[in-house]
Amino acid sequence: MEINECFITTAGEDWIKIEDCNVHMNVKRRLQRTVIRGNEGDDLLDEGAESAVYTITGKMDMEKYKQILAVFRTDQPYFHDPFEDRQMKAVFSCIDYDSKTGEYEFILVEDAEQDEIMS
């Protein structure tokens, strides 16, 4: 799998390949911060959970966009992470498409509560 391609699907469906795309991954850890008044510093607690956000951009034709839109409007999607070569449940946070230029931006958030992984 190339870095400039990714795959998305819903359970039981074929994977849709998105080619010539830019995938930006942002991972954050969940932290709890307690500021103690009257004392120096604060107390940070690393809760150990990570949350990845993927921003996928590029250009695609209307037919391919309609396939992605169908995934957006149906069941929860699965996304194949091109960085770690793994599949996960995800949630579309945003879907944006310009029909004149074919430019798109999809924002997917990793579902941290995975109860199954597709193979």
KETIDO-519729 format. One record per residue: residue number from 1; x, y, z of N, C-alpha, C in turn. Coordinates in steps of 0.2 Angstrom, whole numbers, always signed. Layout:
BEGIN
 seq n.east n.north  n.up ca.east ca.north ca.up c.east c.north  c.up
 NUM      X       Y     Z       X        Y     Z      X       Y     Z
...
//
This chain:
BEGIN
 seq n.east n.north  n.up ca.east ca.north ca.up c.east c.north  c.up
   1     +4      -6    +0      +0       +0    +0     +4      +6    +0
   2     +3     +11    -4      +7      +17    -5     +4     +22    +0
   3     +9     +27    +2      +7      +32    +7     +1     +37    +3
   4     +1     +38    -3      -3      +42    -6    -10     +39    -9
   5    -11     +33    -5     -18      +30    -7    -21     +28    +0
   6    -27     +27    +0     -30      +24    +6    -37     +21    +4
   7    -39     +17    +9     -45      +13    +7    -51     +14   +13
   8    -57     +14   +10     -62      +15   +15    -68     +10   +13
   9    -72      +8   +18     -78       +4   +16    -83      +4   +22
  10    -88      +0   +21     -92       -2   +27    -92      -9   +28
  11    -95     -12   +33     -95      -19   +35    -98     -23   +29
  12    -95     -28   +26     -98      -32   +21    -97     -30   +14
  13    -94     -24   +13     -94      -21    +6    -86     -21    +4
  14    -85     -20    -2     -79      -20    -5    -75     -13    -3
  15    -69     -14    -3     -65       -8    -1    -65      -3    -7
  16    -66      +3    -6     -65       +9   -11    -58     +12   -10
  17    -54     +12   -16     -48      +14   -16    -48     +22   -18
  18    -45     +26   -13     -44      +33   -15    -37     +34   -17
  19    -36     +36   -23     -29      +36   -26    -27     +44   -26
  20    -20     +45   -26     -17      +51   -27    -20     +56   -22
  21    -20     +54   -16     -23      +58   -10    -17     +60    -5
  22    -18     +65    -2     -14      +67    +4    -17     +65   +10
  23    -14     +61   +14     -17      +59   +21    -13     +62   +26
  24    -16     +66   +30     -13      +69   +36    -15     +66   +42
  25    -11     +64   +46     -13      +60   +53    -11     +65   +59
  26    -15     +66   +63     -14      +69   +69    -16     +65   +75
  27    -12     +63   +80     -13      +59   +85    -12     +62   +92
  28    -17     +62   +96     -16      +65  +103    -18     +60  +108
  29    -14     +61  +114     -16      +57  +119    -21     +60  +124
  30    -25     +57  +127     -30      +59  +132    -27     +61  +138
  31    -27     +67  +141     -24      +69  +147    -29     +72  +152
  32    -27     +71  +158     -31      +75  +163    -27     +79  +167
  33    -29     +85  +167     -24      +90  +170    -28     +93  +176
  34    -25     +93  +182     -28      +96  +188    -23    +102  +190
  35    -25    +108  +191     -21     +114  +193    -23    +114  +200
  36    -17    +114  +204     -18     +115  +211    -16    +122  +214
  37    -21    +125  +216     -21     +132  +218    -17    +133  +224
  38    -12    +138  +225      -8     +139  +231     -2    +135  +231
  39     -1    +130  +226      +5     +126  +226     +8    +128  +219
  40    +14    +126  +218     +18     +127  +212    +16    +121  +207
  41    +15    +122  +201     +14     +117  +196     +7    +114  +196
  42     +6    +109  +192      +0     +106  +192     +1     +98  +191
  43     -5     +94  +191      -4      +87  +191     -7     +85  +184
  44     -3     +81  +180      -5      +79  +174     -5     +71  +175
  45    -11     +68  +172     -12      +61  +172    -13     +59  +165
  46     -9     +55  +162      -9      +52  +156    -14     +46  +156
  47    -20     +47  +153     -25      +42  +153    -24     +36  +148
  48    -18     +37  +144     -16      +31  +140    -20     +30  +133
  49    -25     +33  +132     -29      +33  +126    -27     +37  +121
  50    -27     +35  +115     -25      +39  +109    -31     +40  +105
  51    -31     +46  +101     -36      +47   +97    -33     +50   +90
  52    -34     +46   +85     -31      +49   +78    -36     +52   +74
  53    -34     +57   +71     -39      +61   +66    -35     +61   +59
  54    -38     +59   +54     -36      +59   +48    -39     +64   +43
  55    -35     +68   +40     -38      +73   +35    -35     +70   +28
  56    -40     +69   +24     -38      +66   +17    -40     +71   +12
  57    -35     +73    +8     -37      +79    +3    -34     +76    -4
  58    -37     +79    -9     -34      +78   -16    -40     +80   -21
  59    -40     +77   -27     -45      +78   -32    -47     +71   -34
  60    -54     +71   -35     -57      +65   -38    -63     +67   -42
  61    -65     +62   -46     -71      +64   -51    -77     +63   -47
  62    -83     +65   -50     -89      +65   -46    -91     +57   -45
  63    -90     +53   -49     -92      +46   -48    -89     +43   -42
  64    -82     +44   -41     -79      +42   -35    -81     +45   -29
  65    -83     +52   -29     -86      +55   -24    -92     +53   -22
  66    -96     +51   -26    -103      +48   -25   -102     +41   -21
  67    -97     +37   -23     -96      +31   -19    -94     +33   -12
  68    -90     +38   -11     -88      +40    -4    -94     +43    +0
  69    -98     +47    -4    -104      +49    +0   -108     +44    +2
  70   -109     +39    -2    -113      +33    +0   -111     +30    +6
  71   -104     +29    +7    -101      +27   +13   -103     +31   +19
  72   -102     +38   +18    -103      +43   +23   -111     +42   +25
  73   -115     +41   +21    -122      +41   +23   -125     +34   +25
  74   -121     +29   +25    -123      +23   +27   -120     +21   +34
  75   -118     +15   +35    -116      +12   +41   -109     +15   +43
  76   -107     +14   +49    -100      +16   +51    -95     +14   +46
  77    -90     +18   +44     -85      +16   +39    -79     +12   +43
  78    -75      +9   +39     -69       +6   +41    -64     +10   +37
  79    -58     +11   +40     -53      +15   +36    -46     +11   +37
  80    -43     +11   +31     -36       +7   +31    -31     +13   +32
  81    -27     +13   +38     -22      +18   +39    -16     +16   +35
  82    -14     +21   +31      -8      +20   +27     -2     +20   +30
  83     -2     +23   +36      +5      +24   +40     +6     +18   +44
  84     +1     +15   +47      +2       +9   +52     +0      +3   +48
  85     -3      +3   +42      -5       -3   +39    -10      -7   +43
  86    -15      -3   +45     -20       -7   +50    -27      -4   +48
  87    -32      -8   +49     -39       -6   +48    -42      -5   +55
  88    -47      +0   +54     -50       +2   +60    -57      +5   +59
  89    -62      +5   +64     -68       +9   +63    -66     +16   +64
  90    -70     +20   +60     -69      +27   +60    -76     +31   +60
  91    -76     +37   +61     -82      +41   +60    -80     +47   +56
  92    -84     +48   +51     -83      +54   +46    -85     +60   +51
  93    -80     +65   +52     -82      +71   +55    -84     +76   +50
  94    -81     +76   +44     -82      +81   +39    -81     +78   +32
  95    -85     +80   +27     -84      +78   +20    -86     +85   +16
  96    -81     +86   +12     -82      +93    +8    -79     +91    +1
  97    -83     +93    -4     -82      +92   -11    -83     +98   -15
  98    -79    +100   -20     -80     +105   -25    -81    +102   -31
  99    -87    +102   -34     -89      +99   -40    -85    +102   -46
 100    -83    +109   -46     -80     +112   -51    -73    +110   -52
 101    -69    +109   -46     -62     +108   -47    -61    +100   -45
 102    -66     +97   -42     -65      +90   -40    -61     +89   -33
 103    -59     +95   -30     -55      +95   -24    -60     +93   -18
 104    -57     +89   -14     -61      +86    -8    -57     +86    -2
 105    -60     +86    +4     -57      +85   +10    -62     +81   +15
 106    -59     +75   +17     -63      +71   +21    -59     +71   +28
 107    -63     +72   +34     -60      +71   +40    -63     +65   +44
 108    -59     +60   +45     -61      +54   +49    -58     +54   +56
 109    -61     +52   +61     -59      +51   +68    -59     +44   +69
 110    -54     +41   +72     -53      +34   +74    -58     +33   +79
 111    -61     +27   +79     -66      +25   +84    -62     +21   +89
 112    -61     +24   +95     -56      +21  +100    -60     +15  +103
 113    -66     +14  +103     -70       +8  +106    -71      +3  +100
 114    -65      +0   +98     -66       -5   +93    -68     -12   +96
 115    -74     -14   +93     -76      -21   +96    -74     -26   +91
 116    -72     -24   +85     -70      -29   +79    -66     -26   +74
 117    -62     -30   +71     -58      -27   +66    -59     -31   +60
 118    -60     -28   +54     -61      -32   +48    -54     -35   +45
 119    -55     -40   +42     -49      -43   +39    -49     -44   +32
//
